[in-house]
Amino acid sequence: MSNTENMNIERNAINQARRCQRNWDYSKTIDEDHINHWAYLASHAPSKQDESFFDLYIVTDRAKIDFLCKDHSWGFTMYPGEKDWVARNPQMGANCLFVFNRKVDETEVRNVRKDGTIRDPNEASRWDNAYTSIGIASGTVAFSANMMGYVTGYGKNFGYIEEPRSGDLDQANYSQDAWGEVLGIKQEDNNLTYSLGIGHPNDSLKWYESKDNNEYLTGGPIDYSIKKIDSADPSVNTNNDVLYSQFSTTTRDIKVVRV
């Protein structure tokens, strides 16, 4: 294969990765070797001073994914500046979830100040390094998955519901608490930051259409209520399911300067 052919494949993959996939085909599965490959890429991706700035949680249990997506993926604003309606983020219902929990390992600080002293583990710049590391790792995984023919969707919606509650898992105090319980993360270590849904698309729908997703949340994140979507609402398709934005069809305003 020529370099030009390789470059075209890579460009197609990155264009695909810009889309946030909102529907999935659950009749198909993901090869375990592929999941293990992405886990390797994520855990070996470049980071500042080659430090470990996150822990990675990979979720393939269908019941757990369905619970998190249905009850704890709220946060997509349907009418910015007009209504407080938010929809679920169905990219979190993917065949597989890669979830990143940022951390700063106090025993592994390799950054020093100008005077040669070791930085405090919790300095703001250290957390910046963690976010950057997660971005590099998750981007590498997303690119690889799209190169292999899968589709992906990013999520950052762990903590939308904030009404104080108590009791069972589905009555956790916050959505972020529920995610932490499902993933087995101690509350004091819960710094969930980004997630990446990976899987097979539902070929009967466009990537921004959803299925079995005709509810919205209003009044939240405190004292919220969940309501059914009106079939006359322009934000839904003919099946009364939410239609999502198509930001990836717009041109980015990024200046590229060669010096």
Secondary structure, DSSP 8 states (H G I E B T S, - for coil): --HHHHHHHHHHHHHHHTS------TTS---HHHHHHHHHHHHHS--GGG---EEEEEE--HHHHHHHHHHH-EEEESSTTT---EEE-GGGGSSEEEEEEE---TT----B-TTS-B--TTSHHHHHHHHHHHHHHHHHHHHHHHHTT-EEEEE--TT-------SSGGG-SSHHHHHHHHHT--GGG--EEEEEEEE---TTS-TTB-SS--EEEES-SSS-EEEE--TT-TTB-TTS-BB---GGGS---------
